[in-house]
């Protein structure tokens, strides 16, 4: 059993050395800003915004005339020539005109054409306008999704940041508990040697030492996992040591539930994206209806040819082109109805999003109030534990109680302080969740 205790102590020392050395100091606000700047998820979201903006620019260019060139080299297997038979024009001086059959070639087997055309859509401008409305809605939606992702990253930073602080204090409490268990083991072994206690007391003490050291090792592993996850979220090397500032902000703008709901309906990116989806679906309905309108395009063309009969080498063309689908077996009607269903879906999704956000705000608001009560209770427990530790320290100095009792009181104080920090950080995390639900990036 003593050998097991020694091995566990060596493992505890090795795990403790991991956190020795210089660490990077960081506040909560710095962590949030760093995560928003470095997060790969947010970088992808920003690229999606840029992608949608470029798509919008492409749709806008359709308003303007297009200049195109079309060139061809063609070869035909046969030509239709004009044949004038002998004497087709009568006789002149007793000789037929023409005197023999004459073949007039029409062009060449291989000919070249090249034309440069300037086209301006006319009736298509209605469809182009709707396409631009759709593209603009997609840009707005991508920006709302970026904002939503930023809020989620900031909230995740709060959760990991607070988790690391809580685990660090829990580890200190576990260390004090281990020291208490070690002191209690020494006293139990001394009592066994003096015949004042049975051997089972020493065995129980050894088991308590191992359990307390296991708690420290568990806290080390949890702290290592949380730190690595936070480093990954911040875009730092996974083995970066962090010195987190526990002076987290406590001043918040307290509002009523109704004010938070109204703020969410105007700022929450999820609701704004749902509203933009309605605008996008409405533009899609209008665009589908334009399929019933004929496409009319005005154009001007300059052409060059070599080898075509009855055409000069260079000539110009002005005209208007119309394309109209007269009958399509209900395809356009089905497309319009499909877009109308999508519009109704978008409206229903907006109503659902508003209800979900209202419920989320109600839940977060209640959580803030409950965690505030937990903080008040935890503060009272810490005061009582500190007073108990003070009395145990004085009694230990006077020899009234054992050293292990003092260690136990100290461990209880650390546990109470860890519970208080956990209650405080739970309260702050509840505020962060409430801000995120209202569309405000927490800590930014």
Order of alpha helices (4+ residues) and beta strands (2+ residues): alpha-beta-alpha-alpha-beta-beta-beta-beta-beta-beta-alpha-alpha-beta-alpha-alpha-beta-beta-alpha-alpha
